[in-house]
Amino acid sequence: MERVRQMSSGVVFNIQRFSIHDGPGIRTTVFLKGCPLRCFWCQNPESQSGRPEIVLDSRRCTLCGACASTCQQGAIRLEAGRPVFDRRLCAGCGRCAVVCPTEARRLAGVGMTAEEVILEVRKDLKFYENSGGGVTLSGGEPLAQPEFARSILEGCRQAELHTALDTCGWAPWADIEKLLEFVDLVLFDIKHLDASRHREAAGQDTRLILENARRTPGLKPIRIRIPLVPGFNDSVETVSGIAAFVKNELGCRDIDLLAYNRMGEVKYDFLEKQCTPLPSQSEDHLRTLESIIDGLDHRGL
């Protein structure tokens, strides 16, 4: 652990235990804050900013005023007995969340050292050993904090833990390559092949993402994940195109389809952000898309 103590620090917004969908076995998923994309469907909008920020569930607020009394930035003031929150003044210190008796205010994102993260994930060693699991770095985007991510992965390697990197792929290749040295599996999102449509929906085009996707399989095992977004990329044509790219250009057949989940929509209210409500996919449509992936070896994609 001496080497770990010299490692960097960063911002973590969640450590989720007993994760079973983020790599093999039972895993602990460490969610880092910050992301270069702005996907309009993002299910973790609290992950986009790289700094700690307050998540406010006004339904729980009892109007006690404790938050306004403790805020040293003047970001919360009482008007007619109700707290009014000015996010522009908020420093993300979390004092208001500490004193809130109903947890109406919560701090999304805390500063941690790599050593602290590693000590935390090591608490689940028995689960990893018995299931073939390990640690997954997710986000946000782990590569938005490349040195912190690398330090965590290096510490996990020293502890002989299986590691997975869950990435959107939009990062300099030099940053990705440095992390891959300590990664056993890459979970790589591909949302669309069309550059303009991807830029319109996520704020960046696909060129860097697809180039990084092409370079990764030569170094590490890769599993492609397609988050299915209604009306954006969940058509038969789009999924077939991505499947063909993955098979023909990456030499890979490991693809997971991630159905759209509406549970993240309420988080936009908590952050006072606009949300685009979307319908969930029907079971029949999901089965149709899954048949495309199941038929990769038989359709000559």
NUKELO-76687 format. One record per residue (C-alpha): residue number from 1; chain; x, y, z; residue in one letter. Coordinates in nm, 2 decimals. Layout:
<nodes>
(NUM; A; (X; Y; Z); A)
...
</nodes>
This chain:
<nodes>
(1; A; (0.00; 0.00; 0.00); M)
(2; A; (0.30; 0.24; 0.02); E)
(3; A; (0.28; 0.29; -0.36); R)
(4; A; (-0.10; 0.35; -0.33); V)
(5; A; (-0.05; 0.62; -0.07); R)
(6; A; (0.15; 0.82; -0.33); Q)
(7; A; (-0.14; 0.80; -0.59); M)
(8; A; (-0.37; 1.07; -0.69); S)
(9; A; (-0.72; 1.17; -0.57); S)
(10; A; (-1.04; 1.25; -0.75); G)
(11; A; (-1.42; 1.28; -0.72); V)
(12; A; (-1.64; 0.97; -0.68); V)
(13; A; (-2.02; 1.00; -0.68); F)
(14; A; (-2.11; 0.64; -0.60); N)
(15; A; (-1.96; 0.30; -0.50); I)
(16; A; (-2.22; 0.03; -0.58); Q)
(17; A; (-2.17; -0.31; -0.43); R)
(18; A; (-2.31; -0.64; -0.56); F)
(19; A; (-2.32; -0.52; -0.92); S)
(20; A; (-2.39; -0.81; -1.16); I)
(21; A; (-2.42; -0.63; -1.49); H)
(22; A; (-2.08; -0.45; -1.51); D)
(23; A; (-1.85; -0.75; -1.59); G)
(24; A; (-1.81; -1.11; -1.48); P)
(25; A; (-1.91; -1.23; -1.13); G)
(26; A; (-2.01; -1.01; -0.84); I)
(27; A; (-1.85; -0.67; -0.87); R)
(28; A; (-1.81; -0.34; -0.70); T)
(29; A; (-1.86; -0.05; -0.94); T)
(30; A; (-1.69; 0.28; -0.87); V)
(31; A; (-1.86; 0.57; -1.04); F)
(32; A; (-1.63; 0.86; -1.11); L)
(33; A; (-1.77; 1.21; -1.17); K)
(34; A; (-1.73; 1.40; -1.50); G)
(35; A; (-1.81; 1.32; -1.86); C)
(36; A; (-1.72; 1.48; -2.19); P)
(37; A; (-2.05; 1.38; -2.35); L)
(38; A; (-2.39; 1.53; -2.29); R)
(39; A; (-2.63; 1.25; -2.39); C)
(40; A; (-2.98; 1.38; -2.38); F)
(41; A; (-3.10; 1.05; -2.23); W)
(42; A; (-2.83; 1.03; -1.96); C)
(43; A; (-2.95; 0.82; -1.67); Q)
(44; A; (-2.69; 0.97; -1.43); N)
(45; A; (-2.71; 1.34; -1.49); P)
(46; A; (-2.54; 1.40; -1.16); E)
(47; A; (-2.23; 1.24; -1.31); S)
(48; A; (-2.18; 1.49; -1.59); Q)
(49; A; (-2.02; 1.77; -1.40); S)
(50; A; (-1.67; 1.69; -1.26); G)
(51; A; (-1.73; 1.88; -0.93); R)
(52; A; (-1.95; 1.78; -0.63); P)
(53; A; (-2.30; 1.92; -0.65); E)
(54; A; (-2.62; 1.92; -0.45); I)
(55; A; (-2.90; 1.69; -0.55); V)
(56; A; (-3.23; 1.83; -0.41); L)
(57; A; (-3.55; 1.63; -0.36); D)
(58; A; (-3.79; 1.91; -0.27); S)
(59; A; (-4.06; 1.65; -0.19); R)
(60; A; (-3.87; 1.56; 0.13); R)
(61; A; (-3.81; 1.92; 0.24); C)
(62; A; (-3.98; 2.01; 0.57); T)
(63; A; (-3.89; 2.39; 0.55); L)
(64; A; (-3.69; 2.37; 0.87); C)
(65; A; (-3.43; 2.62; 0.73); G)
(66; A; (-3.13; 2.44; 0.86); A)
(67; A; (-2.97; 2.44; 0.51); C)
(68; A; (-2.99; 2.82; 0.48); A)
(69; A; (-2.85; 2.87; 0.83); S)
(70; A; (-2.54; 2.66; 0.75); T)
(71; A; (-2.46; 2.77; 0.40); C)
(72; A; (-2.15; 3.00; 0.40); Q)
(73; A; (-2.18; 3.09; 0.03); Q)
(74; A; (-2.52; 3.25; 0.05); G)
(75; A; (-2.65; 2.99; -0.20); A)
(76; A; (-2.95; 2.92; 0.01); I)
(77; A; (-3.18; 3.19; 0.14); R)
(78; A; (-3.53; 3.19; 0.30); L)
(79; A; (-3.81; 3.36; 0.12); E)
(80; A; (-4.15; 3.34; 0.29); A)
(81; A; (-4.02; 3.06; 0.50); G)
(82; A; (-3.91; 2.85; 0.21); R)
(83; A; (-3.55; 2.78; 0.11); P)
(84; A; (-3.45; 2.92; -0.23); V)
(85; A; (-3.14; 2.76; -0.39); F)
(86; A; (-2.90; 2.95; -0.62); D)
(87; A; (-2.68; 2.68; -0.78); R)
(88; A; (-2.45; 2.95; -0.92); R)
(89; A; (-2.33; 3.03; -0.58); L)
(90; A; (-2.30; 2.68; -0.45); C)
(91; A; (-1.94; 2.56; -0.37); A)
(92; A; (-2.04; 2.19; -0.34); G)
(93; A; (-1.92; 2.17; 0.02); C)
(94; A; (-2.21; 1.96; 0.13); G)
(95; A; (-2.27; 2.13; 0.46); R)
(96; A; (-2.64; 2.17; 0.39); C)
(97; A; (-2.67; 1.80; 0.31); A)
(98; A; (-2.50; 1.71; 0.65); V)
(99; A; (-2.76; 1.91; 0.85); V)
(100; A; (-3.07; 1.82; 0.64); C)
(101; A; (-3.28; 1.60; 0.88); P)
(102; A; (-3.48; 1.43; 0.60); T)
(103; A; (-3.20; 1.39; 0.34); E)
(104; A; (-3.38; 1.62; 0.10); A)
(105; A; (-3.04; 1.75; 0.01); R)
(106; A; (-2.76; 1.51; -0.09); R)
(107; A; (-2.41; 1.57; -0.21); L)
(108; A; (-2.34; 1.40; -0.54); A)
(109; A; (-1.96; 1.36; -0.55); G)
(110; A; (-1.70; 1.34; -0.27); V)
(111; A; (-1.33; 1.37; -0.29); G)
(112; A; (-1.14; 1.05; -0.23); M)
(113; A; (-0.79; 0.93; -0.26); T)
(114; A; (-0.71; 0.62; -0.46); A)
(115; A; (-0.60; 0.45; -0.14); E)
(116; A; (-0.95; 0.52; 0.01); E)
(117; A; (-1.12; 0.37; -0.29); V)
(118; A; (-0.91; 0.06; -0.29); I)
(119; A; (-0.96; 0.00; 0.08); L)
(120; A; (-1.33; 0.03; 0.02); E)
(121; A; (-1.35; -0.22; -0.26); V)
(122; A; (-1.13; -0.46; -0.08); R)
(123; A; (-1.41; -0.51; 0.17); K)
(124; A; (-1.58; -0.72; -0.09); D)
(125; A; (-1.29; -0.96; -0.15); L)
(126; A; (-1.49; -1.27; -0.05); K)
(127; A; (-1.76; -1.19; -0.31); F)
(128; A; (-1.50; -1.15; -0.58); Y)
(129; A; (-1.32; -1.47; -0.49); E)
(130; A; (-1.64; -1.68; -0.48); N)
(131; A; (-1.79; -1.55; -0.80); S)
(132; A; (-1.49; -1.46; -1.02); G)
(133; A; (-1.58; -1.09; -0.99); G)
(134; A; (-1.39; -0.78; -0.92); G)
(135; A; (-1.39; -0.40; -0.96); V)
(136; A; (-1.54; -0.19; -1.24); T)
(137; A; (-1.47; 0.18; -1.30); L)
(138; A; (-1.76; 0.36; -1.45); S)
(139; A; (-1.91; 0.71; -1.44); G)
(140; A; (-1.97; 0.96; -1.58); G)
(141; A; (-1.66; 0.87; -1.77); E)
(142; A; (-1.36; 0.73; -1.58); P)
(143; A; (-1.13; 0.88; -1.85); L)
(144; A; (-1.24; 1.23; -1.75); A)
(145; A; (-1.02; 1.17; -1.45); Q)
(146; A; (-0.74; 0.96; -1.61); P)
(147; A; (-0.47; 0.98; -1.35); E)
(148; A; (-0.71; 0.91; -1.06); F)
(149; A; (-0.86; 0.62; -1.27); A)
(150; A; (-0.52; 0.48; -1.34); R)
(151; A; (-0.42; 0.50; -0.98); S)
(152; A; (-0.73; 0.30; -0.87); I)
(153; A; (-0.67; 0.04; -1.14); L)
(154; A; (-0.30; 0.01; -1.05); E)
(155; A; (-0.39; -0.04; -0.68); G)
(156; A; (-0.65; -0.30; -0.78); C)
(157; A; (-0.39; -0.48; -0.98); R)
(158; A; (-0.15; -0.48; -0.68); Q)
(159; A; (-0.43; -0.63; -0.48); A)
(160; A; (-0.48; -0.90; -0.75); E)
(161; A; (-0.84; -0.79; -0.82); L)
(162; A; (-1.00; -0.84; -1.16); H)
(163; A; (-1.06; -0.50; -1.32); T)
(164; A; (-1.30; -0.37; -1.59); A)
(165; A; (-1.32; -0.02; -1.75); L)
(166; A; (-1.67; 0.10; -1.85); D)
(167; A; (-1.61; 0.38; -2.10); T)
(168; A; (-1.78; 0.59; -2.37); C)
(169; A; (-1.46; 0.59; -2.56); G)
(170; A; (-1.43; 0.97; -2.60); W)
(171; A; (-1.08; 1.04; -2.47); A)
(172; A; (-0.73; 1.07; -2.61); P)
(173; A; (-0.58; 0.74; -2.70); W)
(174; A; (-0.27; 0.81; -2.48); A)
(175; A; (-0.50; 0.83; -2.17); D)
(176; A; (-0.68; 0.50; -2.26); I)
(177; A; (-0.35; 0.32; -2.33); E)
(178; A; (-0.21; 0.41; -1.99); K)
(179; A; (-0.52; 0.27; -1.82); L)
(180; A; (-0.53; -0.05; -2.03); L)
(181; A; (-0.20; -0.17; -1.87); E)
(182; A; (-0.41; -0.24; -1.55); F)
(183; A; (-0.74; -0.34; -1.71); V)
(184; A; (-0.86; -0.70; -1.76); D)
(185; A; (-1.18; -0.62; -1.96); L)
(186; A; (-1.31; -0.31; -2.14); V)
(187; A; (-1.68; -0.24; -2.15); L)
(188; A; (-1.71; 0.00; -2.45); F)
(189; A; (-2.02; 0.19; -2.53); D)
(190; A; (-2.11; 0.24; -2.90); I)
(191; A; (-2.43; 0.45; -2.93); K)
(192; A; (-2.44; 0.53; -3.30); H)
(193; A; (-2.21; 0.51; -3.61); L)
(194; A; (-2.33; 0.83; -3.77); D)
(195; A; (-2.11; 1.12; -3.67); A)
(196; A; (-2.36; 1.40; -3.71); S)
(197; A; (-2.64; 1.22; -3.53); R)
(198; A; (-2.41; 1.13; -3.24); H)
(199; A; (-2.30; 1.49; -3.21); R)
(200; A; (-2.65; 1.62; -3.21); E)
(201; A; (-2.75; 1.37; -2.94); A)
(202; A; (-2.44; 1.36; -2.73); A)
(203; A; (-2.24; 1.67; -2.80); G)
(204; A; (-1.95; 1.50; -2.97); Q)
(205; A; (-1.92; 1.31; -3.29); D)
(206; A; (-1.81; 0.94; -3.33); T)
(207; A; (-1.47; 0.97; -3.50); R)
(208; A; (-1.26; 0.95; -3.18); L)
(209; A; (-1.49; 0.69; -3.02); I)
(210; A; (-1.48; 0.45; -3.32); L)
(211; A; (-1.10; 0.49; -3.37); E)
(212; A; (-1.04; 0.41; -3.00); N)
(213; A; (-1.28; 0.11; -3.04); A)
(214; A; (-1.07; -0.02; -3.33); R)
(215; A; (-0.75; 0.01; -3.14); R)
(216; A; (-0.86; -0.15; -2.81); T)
(217; A; (-0.92; -0.52; -2.91); P)
(218; A; (-0.55; -0.55; -3.00); G)
(219; A; (-0.46; -0.49; -2.64); L)
(220; A; (-0.74; -0.61; -2.42); K)
(221; A; (-1.06; -0.82; -2.43); P)
(222; A; (-1.35; -0.59; -2.52); I)
(223; A; (-1.73; -0.62; -2.48); R)
(224; A; (-1.95; -0.37; -2.67); I)
(225; A; (-2.25; -0.22; -2.50); R)
(226; A; (-2.53; -0.05; -2.69); I)
(227; A; (-2.76; 0.17; -2.47); P)
(228; A; (-3.09; 0.16; -2.66); L)
(229; A; (-3.24; 0.50; -2.68); V)
(230; A; (-3.60; 0.52; -2.82); P)
(231; A; (-3.61; 0.70; -3.15); G)
(232; A; (-3.23; 0.75; -3.17); F)
(233; A; (-3.06; 0.42; -3.21); N)
(234; A; (-3.31; 0.14; -3.14); D)
(235; A; (-3.41; 0.07; -3.50); S)
(236; A; (-3.33; -0.26; -3.67); V)
(237; A; (-3.11; -0.07; -3.92); E)
(238; A; (-2.90; 0.11; -3.66); T)
(239; A; (-2.84; -0.19; -3.44); V)
(240; A; (-2.76; -0.41; -3.74); S)
(241; A; (-2.51; -0.14; -3.86); G)
(242; A; (-2.34; -0.14; -3.52); I)
(243; A; (-2.34; -0.52; -3.50); A)
(244; A; (-2.17; -0.53; -3.84); A)
(245; A; (-1.91; -0.28; -3.74); F)
(246; A; (-1.83; -0.47; -3.42); V)
(247; A; (-1.80; -0.80; -3.60); K)
(248; A; (-1.62; -0.69; -3.92); N)
(249; A; (-1.39; -0.41; -3.78); E)
(250; A; (-1.34; -0.51; -3.42); L)
(251; A; (-1.34; -0.89; -3.47); G)
(252; A; (-1.58; -0.91; -3.18); C)
(253; A; (-1.92; -1.08; -3.12); R)
(254; A; (-1.96; -0.98; -2.76); D)
(255; A; (-2.24; -0.72; -2.76); I)
(256; A; (-2.49; -0.63; -2.49); D)
(257; A; (-2.81; -0.44; -2.56); L)
(258; A; (-2.91; -0.22; -2.27); L)
(259; A; (-3.28; -0.14; -2.27); A)
(260; A; (-3.39; 0.22; -2.19); Y)
(261; A; (-3.48; 0.27; -1.82); N)
(262; A; (-3.70; 0.56; -1.72); R)
(263; A; (-3.59; 0.55; -1.36); M)
(264; A; (-3.32; 0.82; -1.42); G)
(265; A; (-3.57; 1.08; -1.53); E)
(266; A; (-3.65; 1.20; -1.18); V)
(267; A; (-3.29; 1.30; -1.12); K)
(268; A; (-3.32; 1.59; -1.36); Y)
(269; A; (-3.58; 1.75; -1.13); D)
(270; A; (-3.34; 1.70; -0.84); F)
(271; A; (-3.07; 1.90; -1.04); L)
(272; A; (-3.32; 2.15; -1.18); E)
(273; A; (-3.23; 2.04; -1.54); K)
(274; A; (-3.45; 1.98; -1.84); Q)
(275; A; (-3.53; 1.61; -1.93); C)
(276; A; (-3.65; 1.46; -2.25); T)
(277; A; (-3.91; 1.19; -2.14); P)
(278; A; (-3.89; 0.88; -2.35); L)
(279; A; (-4.10; 0.57; -2.37); P)
(280; A; (-3.96; 0.23; -2.28); S)
(281; A; (-3.91; -0.03; -2.55); Q)
(282; A; (-4.16; -0.31; -2.58); S)
(283; A; (-4.06; -0.66; -2.51); E)
(284; A; (-4.13; -0.76; -2.87); D)
(285; A; (-3.91; -0.49; -3.01); H)
(286; A; (-3.63; -0.59; -2.77); L)
(287; A; (-3.65; -0.95; -2.88); R)
(288; A; (-3.63; -0.84; -3.24); T)
(289; A; (-3.31; -0.64; -3.17); L)
(290; A; (-3.17; -0.93; -2.96); E)
(291; A; (-3.22; -1.16; -3.25); S)
(292; A; (-2.98; -0.94; -3.46); I)
(293; A; (-2.71; -1.00; -3.20); I)
(294; A; (-2.79; -1.37; -3.16); D)
(295; A; (-2.76; -1.41; -3.54); G)
(296; A; (-2.42; -1.25; -3.58); L)
(297; A; (-2.26; -1.58; -3.68); D)
(298; A; (-2.53; -1.68; -3.92); H)
(299; A; (-2.62; -1.36; -4.12); R)
(300; A; (-2.29; -1.27; -4.26); G)
(301; A; (-2.30; -0.92; -4.10); L)
</nodes>
